[in-house]
Amino acid sequence: MTSFLADLIIKNLEDHLIAVVEVKNLKDLSREEAIEMRRTLLEYGFPADVPYFLLLSQEVGFLWKETAVGDPNASPTYEFPMDKVVTRYSEEHAERRLYGAELELLVLQWLTNLATKPQKYAEEPEKTLARAGFNESIKGASVFFGEAA
């Protein structure tokens, strides 16, 4: 099996993988497209046993939580809007389509802040991620670009 190169990964202080994050800024990314993308990633070596998998676009995010290793067709556990994150971290770009690398940097900053700074979970997507246990699981963790997962 080939090594899967993730857009972003999150590791705890003990260097254990907590989450794999893929940023695919497709306009109007649907749940069905997200499931298909995850299935394709599994075929290319995505570590299916990772506690959390996030697939994010500018408008929507999908989270799989502790999904069964053998189920490539599993639906996301949670779906949430991403527009407020984009507005918070890139107000000047909120009205246009971000390039993939721009959105990756924005997501890196957002996830790093979630992991390292006190947060209020008063709005989406943080409220949904808190419900999933994601926010608590990444406290004190590190977010990295493009490492093999």
C-alpha positions in Angstrom: 0.0 0.0 0.0 1.3 3.5 -0.9 1.8 6.2 1.7 -1.0 8.7 1.7 0.1 12.4 1.6 -2.5 14.5 3.4 -3.1 18.2 3.0 -3.0 18.6 6.8 -2.6 16.3 9.7 -3.1 16.9 13.4 -1.0 15.0 16.0 -1.2 15.1 19.8 1.8 15.7 22.1 2.7 12.0 22.0 2.9 12.2 18.2 -0.2 10.1 17.6 -2.4 11.0 14.6 -5.7 12.5 15.7 -7.0 13.8 12.4 -6.4 13.9 8.7 -7.7 17.0 6.8 -8.3 17.3 3.1 -9.1 20.7 1.6 -11.0 20.4 -1.7 -12.4 23.7 -2.6 -15.0 22.5 -5.1 -18.0 24.8 -5.4 -21.2 23.3 -4.0 -19.4 20.2 -2.7 -22.2 17.6 -2.0 -22.4 14.9 0.6 -22.3 12.3 -2.2 -19.1 13.9 -3.7 -17.5 13.9 -0.3 -18.2 10.2 0.2 -16.8 9.5 -3.2 -13.7 11.5 -2.5 -13.1 9.6 0.8 -13.6 6.3 -1.0 -11.0 7.3 -3.6 -8.6 8.4 -0.8 -9.0 5.0 0.9 -7.9 3.4 -2.4 -4.8 5.5 -2.4 -3.7 4.6 1.1 -5.7 6.9 3.4 -5.4 5.6 6.9 -9.0 4.5 7.6 -8.4 4.0 11.3 -7.7 7.7 12.0 -10.0 9.0 14.8 -11.2 12.0 12.7 -11.2 12.8 9.0 -12.2 16.3 7.8 -13.0 17.1 4.2 -13.4 20.9 3.8 -14.4 23.3 1.1 -15.0 27.0 1.3 -18.7 26.5 1.9 -19.1 23.2 3.7 -17.2 20.7 5.8 -17.7 17.0 6.4 -16.4 15.1 9.4 -16.1 11.4 9.8 -15.5 10.3 13.4 -14.0 6.8 14.1 -15.6 5.4 11.0 -15.4 1.7 10.5 -12.2 0.7 8.8 -13.9 -1.6 6.3 -16.6 0.8 5.2 -15.5 3.0 2.2 -19.1 4.1 1.6 -19.7 5.5 5.1 -21.5 8.8 5.3 -20.0 11.6 7.2 -20.9 11.7 10.8 -21.3 15.5 10.7 -21.8 18.2 8.1 -21.3 21.9 8.9 -21.0 25.3 7.2 -17.5 26.8 6.6 -18.5 30.3 5.5 -18.0 31.9 9.0 -14.4 30.5 9.2 -13.6 31.9 5.8 -15.1 35.3 6.8 -13.2 35.3 10.2 -9.8 34.4 8.8 -10.0 36.1 5.4 -12.6 38.9 5.3 -11.1 40.4 2.1 -11.5 37.1 0.3 -14.9 36.0 1.6 -16.7 37.2 -1.5 -14.6 35.3 -4.0 -13.5 31.8 -4.6 -10.2 31.1 -2.8 -7.4 29.2 -4.5 -6.7 25.8 -3.0 -3.5 26.9 -1.3 -5.2 30.0 0.2 -7.9 27.9 1.7 -5.3 25.4 3.0 -3.5 28.2 4.8 -6.7 29.6 6.2 -7.7 26.1 7.5 -4.2 25.6 9.0 -4.6 28.9 10.9 -8.1 28.0 12.1 -7.2 24.5 13.3 -4.0 25.7 14.9 -6.1 28.3 16.8 -8.6 25.7 17.8 -5.8 23.5 19.1 -3.8 26.1 21.0 -6.0 29.0 22.1 -9.0 29.2 24.3 -12.2 29.2 22.2 -15.8 30.1 22.5 -18.0 27.5 20.7 -20.9 29.9 20.1 -21.2 29.5 16.3 -20.6 27.0 13.5 -18.6 25.1 12.7 -17.0 25.0 16.2 -20.3 24.1 17.8 -20.6 20.9 15.6 -17.0 20.0 16.1 -17.4 20.4 19.9 -20.4 18.1 19.8 -18.2 15.5 17.9 -15.5 15.7 20.6 -13.1 17.1 18.0 -12.2 20.3 19.7 -11.3 18.6 23.0 -9.3 15.9 21.2 -7.0 18.5 19.5 -6.2 20.6 22.5 -2.5 21.2 22.7 -2.0 19.3 19.4 0.1 20.4 16.4 -1.2 20.9 12.8 1.1 20.1 10.0 1.1 20.5 6.2 1.5 17.7 3.7 2.9 14.8 5.8 2.4 11.2 5.1 -0.4 9.9 7.3 
